Amino acid sequence: MSAPSTSTERASTGHGAARLPRAAFVLGALLTGCPAPPPSACEGLGAGVEAAVSEDRRLLGEADPYPADGMLEARWEALRTSQRARRAMAWEVVARLVAPVALSEATGVTGAVPRFRTWYDAADLTRIFRHAYEGLGSDGRAAGRRFTEPELDDVFGWSTRAILEVPGWSLDRFAAYAASIDEEVELGGVGGLTRIAMSPDATRHLMRSYPDILRCFAEGSPPAFVDGEPGSIRLAREPIALGPCAARSVGPYFVATGGRLEARFEAAAGSGLGTLRVLSGTSVGTGTEVCVGTTAEPCEAEGPGPFVVEVASETTLAGALVVTHTAPDVAPVGCLDGAFPLGAATVAAEWRRADFDPLPTYDTSAAAIAGHITSSGATWTPAGEAMPSPDEIYTMRVPAGSTFWLAGLHIRTRELRHWVNITLWWSPTPDETFGADRSASVEALGAPWNQYAMCVTIEDVERDPDPTGGAEDPGLAAALEAVNESVLGSSWCSNPYIDGAPGLVRSNCVGCHQHAFTGVRPGETVMDELRYPDLGRTFVRNNVPADGFWGIDAGDDIAAMMQETVDYWAGR
């Protein structure tokens, strides 16, 4: 018996005439309508959602991992006390996130998609979770057994083949579908009109955490403050396949004072025995050995400092190298199987329809921002409008024929203790104010990524003593000073396209995300000054149930999907 079909397998935009050459390859069964998710004061007002369908997942292949910087935590003090350093770091995160990645299958036009466009959306996760949960069998489902890592490897691989299991699809039909994608804007549409995208590490963590998610879904939010042992974060899980006398290393990873790094090798069936080492330093060649043993036992190292992990074979070695970090300052995560891993990243995209009305534009100069934030209920007000071309803004066309602009991105990566929180927005004057210090790495990517402005926060308070953030550009310096509320005042980061609710022009991202999966709706943090002071920007809990990911109980409502699947299989 198969699990229930995914009602969000493909959501039609519902506007415009269909482009028959591509639409002809879309099964009617996959065109089931789906309402857009409810607006989120923290994540933006969506333009509707067209989910990544099975055929596009085959084109994309397995999602490309986010190449997280394991040494970023070593710069924590410098980043929290310097806007300039923080913004330079954030631009490098953006460059990694939008770097071009080739598709797994050829299409009618040569090209690549930004890395985040290969990531998993709610429809992918639904398809993958239902298939994996069915595979647990009746005993595994009854026991609420977690998925093993090999089971997750298998189901994510299966997701790229799932379209060929749909009646009416064949390799020939898929080849014809791929060939029909013959324009750049159609290549940009591969993956659909996804609102929330999750890196492979983030998606796997949600899969592993399904028992914890379901517990909180049934019992409600845990207390805001809890005591307990320090939490741990997975830094890496690297598949290893070595021939005789070979070696593989991962890292470096920074471990703070009081923290501990643990490396262990999960051997596959038939694997030989090898050597496992942890070395201090940033490379194997220059590091000092602090732990050495066989792959049959874990190896540990105490902070502070950077560490590299190496596994070496004598005969053959196969399995996975797993590296974790335990630190006293990792916040408790009450509704997941621990904090998200280092490689976890999520993107909330704001798409605007490009077929009819112009795109509103916003003035982010110091004078304009100062006018916006004069009251707690202020909102972003458009200053003009534009009709940008695909060379100026990321543009996609979906199979139904509608065209969309990517107006903004809300980016979160787990490279720091409170995540790196970045928001990008399209700007008609991209080299002014919040785009004036764009990095060479982003500039090298060219259009359209050099047309976006950016702000970043990493905690709830601003600790840079310089109100101008040390910015060299006078316009950026003045804009940063306009949003500055003095040292140890609340930090600032707001996107004019995403943070549209009253008050969010003064937001800082991190305050809002602490309340994910607590029963608080996003808008409440702005409206309830008593419970969520300072427009919800200040930390008011140490137990962050969903590690700041709203997709579990708002927007994509992943918890409800998981419960629906479990209810379907109950007793079967």
For each residue, the residues with C-beta under 8 A, 3 or more apart:
1: 572
2: 134
3: 130 131 133 134 565 568 569
4: 130 564 565 568
5: 9 29
6: 9 123 126 127 130
7: 32 34
8: 11 32 34 49 51 122 123 126
9: 5 6 29 30 32 51 53 54 123 127
10: 26 30 31 32 34 50 51 53 123 192
11: 8 32 33 34 36 48 49 50 51 193
12: 31 33 50 400
13: 16 48 50 193 398 400 402
14: 33 48
15: 353 355 400 402
16: 13 355 400 401 402
17: 401
18: 23 399 400 401
19: 22 23 397 399 400 401
20: 23 24
21: 24 180
22: 19 25 26 177 180 181 186 399
23: 18 19 20 26 399 400 401
24: 20 21
25: 22 55 173 176 177 180 399
26: 10 22 23 30 31 53 55 399
27: 30 31 166 168 169
28: 31
29: 5 9 32 166
30: 9 10 26 27 53 54 166
31: 10 12 26 27 28
32: 7 8 9 10 11 29
33: 11 12 14
34: 7 8 10 11 49 51
35:
36: 11 46 47 48 49
37: 40 46 49 195 554 555 556 557
38: 554 555
39: 44 45 46
40: 37 43 44 45 522 550 554 555
41: 499 501 504 512 521 522 523 525 526
42: 499 504 507 509 512 513 522 525 550
43: 40 195 196 348 410 498 522 550 554 555
44: 39 40 348 350 408 410 495 497 498 499 500
45: 39 40 350 498 500
46: 36 37 39 49 195 350 351
47: 36 193 350 351 352 353 404
48: 11 13 14 36 193 351
49: 8 11 34 36 37 46 192 193 194 195
50: 10 11 12 13 192 193 194 398 400
51: 8 9 10 11 34 121 122 123 124 192 194
52: 56 57 60 120 121 123 124 191 192 194
53: 9 10 26 30 56 57 123 163 192
54: 9 30 57 58 127 159 162 163 166
55: 25 26 58 59 163 169 174 177
56: 52 53 59 60 190 191 192
57: 52 53 54 60 61 124 159 160 162 163
58: 54 55 61 104 105 160 161 162 163 164 174
59: 55 56 103 104 105 107 178 181 190
60: 52 56 57 63 103 104 113 117 118 160 190 191
61: 57 58 103 104 105 118 160
62: 104 156 157 159 160 200
63: 60 118 119 120 199 200 203
64: 101 115 118 119 200
65: 199 200 201 343
66: 96 97 115 199 200 201 343 344 345 413
67: 96 343
68: 72 342 343 345 413 414 415
69: 72 92 415
70: 73 235 236 251 252 253 254 342
71: 74 75 252 253 254 282 306
72: 68 69 75 79 89 254 415 416 420
73: 70 76 254 256 415 416 417
74: 71 254 306
75: 71 72 78 79 85 89
76: 73 79 80 256 416 417
77: 80 81
78: 75 81 82 85
79: 72 75 76 82 85 86 89 416 458
80: 76 77 86 458 459 463
81: 77 78 463 464 465
82: 78 79 85 86 464 469 470
83: 86 87 462 464 466 469 470 471 480
84: 87 88 437 469 470 471
85: 75 78 79 82 88 89
86: 79 80 82 83 89 90 456 458 464
87: 83 84 90 91 437 454 455 456 469 471
88: 84 85 91 92 437 439
89: 72 75 79 85 86 92 93 420 456
90: 86 87 93 94 420 422 454 456
91: 87 88 94 95 437 438 439 441 442 454
92: 69 88 89 95 96 439 441
93: 89 90 96 97 411 413 415 420 422
94: 90 91 97 98 411 422 424 439 442 449 454
95: 91 92 98 99 439 441 442 445
96: 66 67 92 93 99 115
97: 66 93 94 114 115 116 345 347 411 413
98: 94 95 114 115 116 442 445 449
99: 95 96 114 115 445
100: 112 113 114 115 445
101: 64 112 113 114 115 117 118
102: 112
103: 59 60 61 106 107 112 113 190
104: 58 59 60 61 62 160
105: 58 59 61 174 178
106: 103 178
107: 59 103 111 178 179 181 182 187 190
108: 178 179 180 181 182
109: 181 182 183 184 186 187
110:
111: 107 184 187
112: 100 101 102 103
113: 60 100 101 103 117 118 187 188 190 191
114: 97 98 99 100 101 117 394
115: 64 66 96 97 98 99 100 101 118 119
116: 97 98 119 197 199 345 347 409
117: 60 101 113 114 188 190 191 194 197
118: 60 61 63 64 101 113 115 191
119: 63 64 115 116 197 198 199 200 203 345 347
120: 52 63 124 125 128 197 198 200 203
121: 51 52 124 125 191 192 194 195 196 197 198 556
122: 8 51 125 126 196 551 556 558 561
123: 6 8 9 10 51 52 53 126 127 192
124: 51 52 57 120 121 127 128 159 203
125: 120 121 122 128 129 198 203 206 207 556 558 561
126: 6 8 122 123 129 130 561
127: 6 9 54 123 124 130 131 159 162
128: 120 124 125 131 132 155 156 158 159 203 207
129: 125 126 132 133 207 210 561 562 565
130: 3 4 6 126 127 133 134 565
131: 3 127 128 134 135 155 158 159 162
132: 128 129 135 136 147 151 152 155 207
133: 3 129 130 136 141 210 565 566 569
134: 2 3 130 131 569
135: 131 132 151 155
136: 132 133 139 140 141 145 147
137: 140 141
138: 141 142 572
139: 136 142 143
140: 136 137 143 145
141: 133 136 137 138 144 145 566 569 572
142: 138 139
143: 139 140
144: 141 211 214
145: 136 140 141
146: 208 210 211 337
147: 132 136 151 152 155 207 208 210
148: 151 152
149: 152 153 237 266 320
150: 153 154
151: 132 135 147 148 154 155
152: 132 147 148 149 155 156 204 207 208
153: 149 150 156 157 239
154: 150 151 157 158
155: 128 131 132 135 147 151 152 158 159 207
156: 62 128 152 153 159 160 200 203 204
157: 62 153 154 160 161
158: 128 131 154 155 161 162
159: 54 57 62 124 127 128 131 155 156 162
160: 57 58 60 61 62 104 156 157
161: 58 157 158 164 165
162: 54 57 58 127 131 158 159 165 166
163: 53 54 55 57 58 166 169 174
164: 58 161 169 170 171 174
165: 161 162 169
166: 27 29 30 54 162 163 169
167:
168: 27 173
169: 27 55 163 164 165 166 173 174
170: 164 173 174
171: 164 174 175
172: 175 176
173: 25 168 169 170 176 177
174: 55 58 105 163 164 169 170 171 177 178
175: 171 172 178 179
176: 25 172 173 179 180
177: 22 25 55 173 174 180 181
178: 59 105 106 107 108 174 175 181
179: 107 108 175 176 182
180: 21 22 25 108 176 177
181: 22 59 107 108 109 177 178 186 187 189 190
182: 107 108 109 179 186
183: 109 186 187 397
184: 109 111 187 188 390
185: 188 189 390 395 396 397 403
186: 22 109 181 182 183 189 190 396 397
187: 107 109 111 113 181 183 184 190
188: 113 117 184 185 390 394 395 396 397
189: 181 185 186 192 193 396 397 398 399
190: 56 59 60 103 107 113 117 181 186 187
191: 52 56 60 113 117 118 121 194
192: 10 49 50 51 52 53 56 121 123 189 398
193: 11 13 47 48 49 50 189 351 396 398 404
194: 49 50 51 52 117 121 191 197 349
195: 37 43 46 49 121 348 349 351 555 556
196: 43 121 122 346 347 348 349 551 555 556
197: 116 117 119 120 121 194 346 347 349
198: 119 120 121 125 202 203 206 344 345 346 551
199: 63 65 66 116 119 202 203 343 344 345 346
200: 62 63 64 65 66 119 120 156 203 204 343
201: 65 66 204 205 234 340 341 342 343 344 345
202: 198 199 205 206 340 341 343 344 345 346 414 549
203: 63 119 120 124 125 128 156 198 199 200 206 207
204: 152 156 200 201 207 208
205: 201 202 208 209 234 336 337 340 341 344
206: 125 198 202 203 209 210 213 336 552 558
207: 125 128 129 132 147 152 155 203 204 210
208: 146 147 152 204 205 337
209: 205 206 212 213 335 336 337
210: 129 133 146 147 206 207 213 214 562
211: 144 146 214 215 337
212: 209 215 216 335 336 337
213: 206 209 210 216 217 335 336 517 552 558 559 562
214: 144 210 211 217 218 559 562 563 566
215: 211 212 218 219 335
216: 212 213 219 220 221 222 334 335 517 545 559
217: 213 214 553 559 560 562 563
218: 214 215 563
219: 215 216
220: 216 519
221: 216 334 335 517 518 519 545
222: 216 226 334 335 543 545
223: 226 543
224: 518 540 541 542 543
225: 541 542 543
226: 222 223 332 334 542 543
227:
228: 332
229:
230: 326 327 328 329 330
231: 326 327 330 331 332 333 338 339
232: 324 325 326 327 330 338 339
233: 324 325 327 330 338 339 340 341 342 414
234: 201 205 237 322 323 324 325 338 341 342
235: 70 253 261 323 324 325 341 342
236: 70 250 251 253 309 321 322 323 341 342 343
237: 149 234 320 321 322 323 341
238: 248 250 320 321
239: 153 319 320
240: 248 265 311 317 318 319 320 321
241: 317 318
242: 246 247 248 274 311 312 313 316 317 318
243: 246 313 316
244: 313 314 315 316
245: 313 314
246: 242 243 312 313 317
247: 242 284 310 311 312 313
248: 238 240 242 310 311 312 321
249: 283 284 308 309 310 311
250: 236 238 308 309 321 323
251: 70 236 282 306 307 308 309 323
252: 70 71 281 282 283 306 307 308
253: 70 71 235 236 261 306 307 308 309 323 325 342
254: 70 71 72 73 74 303 304 305 306 307
255: 259 260 261 301 302 303 304 305 306 307 325 327
256: 73 76 259 303 304 327 329
257: 303 304
258: 303 327 328
259: 255 256 302 303 304 325 326 327 328
260: 255 300 301 302 303 325 326 327
261: 235 253 255 278 300 301 302 303 307 309 323 324 325
262: 298 299 300 323 324 325 326
263: 276 278 291 298 299 300 309 321 322 323
264: 276 297 298 299 321 322
265: 240 274 276 295 296 311 319 320 321 322
266: 149 319 320 321 322
267: 271 295 296 317 318 319
268: 271 318 319 320
269:
270: 318
271: 267 268 316 317 318 319
272: 313 314 315 316 317
273: 294 295 296 314 317
274: 242 265 294 295 311 312 313 314 317
275: 292 293 294 295 310 311 312 313 314
276: 263 264 265 292 293 294 295 297 298 299 309 310 311
277: 289 291 292 293 299 309 310 311 312
278: 261 263 289 290 291 292 299 300 301 307 308 309 310
279: 284 287 288 289 290 307 308 309 310
280: 287 288 290 301 305 306 307
281: 252 286 287 288 305 306 307 308
282: 71 251 252 286 287 306 308
283: 249 252 286 287 308
284: 247 249 279 287 308 310
285:
286: 281 282 283
287: 279 280 281 282 283 284 307 308
288: 279 280 281
289: 277 278 279 292
290: 278 279 280 301 307
291: 263 277 278 299 300 301
292: 275 276 277 278 289 299
293: 275 276 277 296 297 299
294: 273 274 275 276 297
295: 265 267 273 274 275 276 311 317 319
296: 265 267 273 293
297: 264 276 293 294
298: 262 263 264 276
299: 262 263 264 276 277 278 291 292 293 309
300: 260 261 262 263 278 291
301: 255 260 261 278 280 290 291 307
302: 255 259 260 261
303: 254 255 256 257 258 259 260 261 327
304: 254 255 256 257 259
305: 254 255 280 281
306: 71 74 251 252 253 254 255 280 281 282
307: 251 252 253 254 255 261 278 279 280 281 287 290 301
308: 249 250 251 252 253 278 279 281 282 283 284 287
309: 236 249 250 251 253 261 263 276 277 278 279 299 321 323
310: 247 248 249 275 276 277 278 279 284
311: 240 242 247 248 249 265 274 275 276 277 295 317 321
312: 242 246 247 248 274 275 277
313: 242 243 244 245 246 247 272 274 275 316 317
314: 244 245 272 273 274 275
315: 244 272
316: 242 243 244 271 272 313
317: 240 241 242 246 267 271 272 273 274 295 311 313
318: 240 241 242 267 268 270 271
319: 239 240 265 266 267 268 271 295
320: 149 237 238 239 240 265 266 268
321: 236 237 238 240 248 250 263 264 265 266 309 311
322: 234 236 237 263 264 265 266
323: 234 235 236 237 250 251 253 261 262 263 309
324: 232 233 234 235 261 262
325: 232 233 234 235 253 255 259 260 261 262 342
326: 230 231 232 259 260 262 330
327: 230 231 232 233 255 256 258 259 260 303 330 417
328: 230 258 259
329: 230 256 417
330: 230 231 232 233 326 327 339 417
331: 231 339 417 542 543 544 547
332: 226 228 231 542 543 544
333: 231 336 338 339 543 544 545 546 547
334: 216 221 222 226 543 544 545
335: 209 212 213 215 216 221 222 517 545 546 552
336: 205 206 209 212 213 333 339 340 545 546 547
337: 146 205 208 209 211 212
338: 231 232 233 234 333
339: 231 232 233 330 331 333 336 414 547
340: 201 202 205 233 336 344 414 547 549
341: 201 202 205 233 234 235 236 237 344 414
342: 68 70 201 233 234 235 236 253 325 414 415
343: 65 66 67 68 199 200 201 202 236 414
344: 66 198 199 201 202 205 340 341 413 414
345: 66 68 97 116 119 198 199 201 202 411 412 413 414
346: 196 197 198 199 202 411 412 549 551
347: 97 116 119 196 197 409 410 411 412
348: 43 44 195 196 409 410 498 555
349: 194 195 196 197 406 408 409 410
350: 44 45 46 47 406 407 408 409 410 495 497 498
351: 46 47 48 193 195 396 404 405 406 407
352: 47 359 404 405 407 497
353: 15 47 356 357 402 403 404 405
354: 359 395 403 404 405
355: 15 16 402 403
356: 353
357: 353 385
358: 385 386 387
359: 352 354 385 386 387 388 393 405 407 426
360: 382 384 385
361: 382 383 384 385 386 426 427 428
362: 368 380 381 382 383 425 427 496 497
363: 368 383 384
364: 368 369 427 433 434 453 479 496
365: 368 369 432 433 475 478 479
366: 369 370 433 475 478 479 481 482
367: 370 371 482
368: 362 363 364 365 371 372 383
369: 364 365 366 372 373 479 482 483
370: 366 367 373 374 482
371: 367 368 374
372: 368 369 378 379 380 381 505
373: 369 370 378 482 483 505 506
374: 370 371 378
375: 378
376: 503 506 529 535
377: 502 503
378: 372 373 374 375 502 503 505 506
379: 372 500 501 502 503 504 505
380: 362 372 494 496 499 500 505
381: 362 372
382: 360 361 362 385
383: 361 362 363 368
384: 360 361 363 428
385: 357 358 359 360 361 382
386: 358 359 361 428
387: 358 359
388: 359 392 393 405 426 428 451
389: 392 393 395
390: 184 185 188 393 394 395 448
391: 447 448
392: 388 389 447 448 451
393: 359 388 389 390 405 406 407 426 448 451
394: 114 188 390 405 406 448 449
395: 185 188 354 389 390 403 404 405 406 448
396: 185 186 188 189 193 351 403 404 406
397: 19 183 185 186 188 189 401 402 403 404
398: 13 50 189 192 193 401 402 403 404
399: 18 19 22 23 25 26 189
400: 12 13 15 16 18 19 23 50
401: 16 17 18 19 23 397 398
402: 13 15 16 353 355 397 398
403: 185 353 354 355 395 396 397 398
404: 47 193 351 352 353 354 395 396 397 398
405: 351 352 353 354 359 388 393 394 395 426
406: 349 350 351 393 394 395 396 409 426
407: 350 351 352 359 393 425 426 497
408: 44 349 350 423 424 425 426 495 496 497 498
409: 116 347 348 349 350 406 422 423 424 452
410: 43 44 347 348 349 350 422 423 495 498 509
411: 93 94 97 345 346 347 420 421 422 423 424
412: 345 346 347 419 420 421 422 509 513 548 549
413: 66 68 93 97 344 345 416 419 420 422
414: 68 202 233 339 340 341 342 343 344 345 419 547
415: 68 69 72 73 93 342 419 420
416: 72 73 76 79 413 419 420 458
417: 73 76 327 329 330 331
418: 421 458 459 460 510 548
419: 412 413 414 415 416 458 510 513 548
420: 72 89 90 93 411 412 413 415 416 456 458
421: 411 412 418 456 457 458 493 508 509 510 513
422: 90 93 94 409 410 411 412 413 454 455 456 493
423: 408 409 410 411 454 455 456 493 494 495 498 499 509
424: 94 408 409 411 452 453 454 495
425: 362 407 408 452 453 454 495 496 497 498
426: 359 361 388 393 405 406 407 408 430 451 452 453 497
427: 361 362 364 430 432 434 435 451 452 453
428: 361 384 386 388
429: 432 433 435
430: 426 427 435 438 450 451 452 453
431: 435 436 438
432: 365 427 429 435 436 475
433: 364 365 366 429 436 453 473 475 476 479
434: 364 427 453 454 455 476 479
435: 427 429 430 431 432 438 452 453 454
436: 431 432 433 471 473 475 476
437: 84 87 88 91 471 472 473 476
438: 91 430 431 435 442 443 450 454
439: 88 91 92 94 95 442 443
440: 443 444
441: 91 92 95 444 445
442: 91 94 95 98 438 439 445 449 450
443: 438 439 440 446 450
444: 440 441
445: 95 98 99 100 441 442 449 450
446: 443 449 450
447: 391 392 450 451
448: 390 391 392 393 394 395 451 452
449: 94 98 394 442 445 446 452
450: 430 438 442 443 445 446 447
451: 388 392 393 426 427 430 447 448
452: 409 424 425 426 427 430 435 448 449
453: 364 424 425 426 427 430 433 434 435
454: 87 90 91 94 422 423 424 425 434 435 438
455: 87 422 423 434 492 493 494 495
456: 86 87 89 90 420 421 422 423 493
457: 421 460 491 492 493 508 509 510
458: 79 80 86 416 418 419 420 421 510
459: 80 418 463 491 510
460: 418 457 490 491 508 510 511 537 538 539
461: 488 489 490 491 538
462: 83 484 485 486 487 488 489 490 491 492
463: 80 81 459 487 488
464: 81 82 83 86 467 469 470 487
465: 81 487
466: 83 469 470
467: 464 480 481 484 486
468: 471 477 478 480 481 484
469: 82 83 84 87 464 466 476 477 480 481 484
470: 82 83 84 464 466
471: 83 84 87 436 437 468 476 477 480
472: 437 476 477
473: 433 436 437 476 477
474: 477 478
475: 365 366 432 433 436 478 479
476: 433 434 436 437 469 471 472 473 479 480
477: 468 469 471 472 473 474 480 481
478: 365 366 468 474 475 481 482
479: 364 365 366 369 433 434 475 476 482 483
480: 83 467 468 469 471 476 477 483 484
481: 366 467 468 469 477 478 484
482: 366 367 369 370 373 478 479
483: 369 373 479 480 492 506
484: 462 467 468 469 480 481 489 492
485: 462 489 490 492
486: 462 467 489
487: 462 463 464 465
488: 461 462 463
489: 461 462 484 485 486
490: 460 461 462 485 506 508 511 534 535 537 538
491: 457 459 460 461 462 508 510 537
492: 455 457 462 483 484 485 506 507 508
493: 421 422 423 455 456 457 507 508 509
494: 380 423 455 499 504 505 506 507 508
495: 44 350 408 410 423 424 425 455 498 499
496: 362 364 380 408 425 499 500 505
497: 44 350 352 362 407 408 425 426 500
498: 43 44 45 348 350 408 410 423 425 495
499: 41 42 44 380 423 494 495 496 504 505 507
500: 44 45 379 380 496 497 504
501: 41 379 504 522 523 526
502: 377 378 379 526
503: 376 377 378 379 506 507 526 527 535
504: 41 42 379 494 499 500 501 507 526 535
505: 372 373 378 379 380 494 496 499
506: 373 376 378 483 490 492 494 503 535 537
507: 42 492 493 494 499 503 504 511 512 526 535 536 537
508: 421 457 460 490 491 492 493 494 511 537
509: 42 410 412 421 423 457 493 512 513
510: 418 419 421 457 458 459 460 491 513 514 537 539 548
511: 460 490 507 508 514 525 532 534 535 536 537 538 539
512: 41 42 507 509 515 522 525 536 537
513: 42 412 419 421 509 510 516 548 549 550
514: 510 511 539 540 541 544 548
515: 512 518 520 522 524 525 532 536 541
516: 513 544 545 546 547 548 549 550 552 553 554
517: 213 216 221 335 545 546 549 550 552 553 559
518: 221 224 515 541 545
519: 220 221 553
520: 515 524 525 532
521: 41 524 554
522: 40 41 42 43 501 512 515 525 550 554
523: 41 501 526 527
524: 515 520 521 527 528 531 532 536
525: 41 42 511 512 515 520 522 528 532 535 536
526: 41 501 502 503 504 507 523 532 535 536
527: 503 523 524
528: 524 525 531 532 536
529: 376 532 533 534 535
530: 533
531: 524 528 540
532: 511 515 520 524 525 526 528 529 535 536 538 540
533: 529 530 536 538 540
534: 490 511 529 537 538
535: 376 490 503 504 506 507 511 525 526 529 532
536: 507 511 512 515 524 525 526 528 532 533
537: 460 490 491 506 507 508 510 511 512 534
538: 460 461 490 511 532 533 534
539: 460 510 511 514 542
540: 224 514 531 532 533
541: 224 225 514 515 518 544
542: 224 225 226 331 332 539
543: 222 223 224 225 226 331 332 333 334
544: 331 332 333 334 514 516 541 547 548
545: 216 221 222 333 334 335 336 516 517 518
546: 333 335 336 516 517 549 550 552 553
547: 331 333 336 339 340 414 516 544
548: 412 418 419 510 513 514 516 544
549: 202 340 346 412 513 516 517 546 552
550: 40 42 43 513 516 517 522 546 553 554 555
551: 122 196 198 346 554 555 556 557 558
552: 206 213 335 516 517 546 549 556 557 558 559
553: 217 516 517 519 546 550 557 558 559 560
554: 37 38 40 43 516 521 522 550 551 557
555: 37 38 40 43 195 196 348 550 551
556: 37 121 122 125 195 196 551 552 561
557: 37 551 552 553 554 560 561
558: 122 125 206 213 551 552 553 561 562
559: 213 214 216 217 517 552 553 562 563
560: 217 553 557 563 564
561: 122 125 126 129 556 557 558 564 565
562: 129 210 213 214 217 558 559 565 566
563: 214 217 218 559 560 566 567
564: 4 560 561 567 568
565: 3 4 129 130 133 561 562 568 569
566: 133 141 214 562 563 569 570
567: 563 564 570
568: 3 4 564 565 572
569: 3 133 134 141 565 566 572
570: 566 567
571:
572: 1 138 141 568 569
